[in-house]
Amino acid sequence: MQFIIIMFVISVVVFILYYLPIISKDLHKITKQNQEIIELLQKSIKDKD
């Protein structure tokens, strides 16, 4: 039983270590896109004034 728990924990750690950089990169890309959209919206609002 302990062996199964240890293997499960190791698999979860490997999963997290493998996918965390991928998820982080995607989040960074989305955040950057959102910033650009916000800047464009602010610029368009200023242009209307």
Helices and strands as residue ranges (DSSP letters): H 2-48
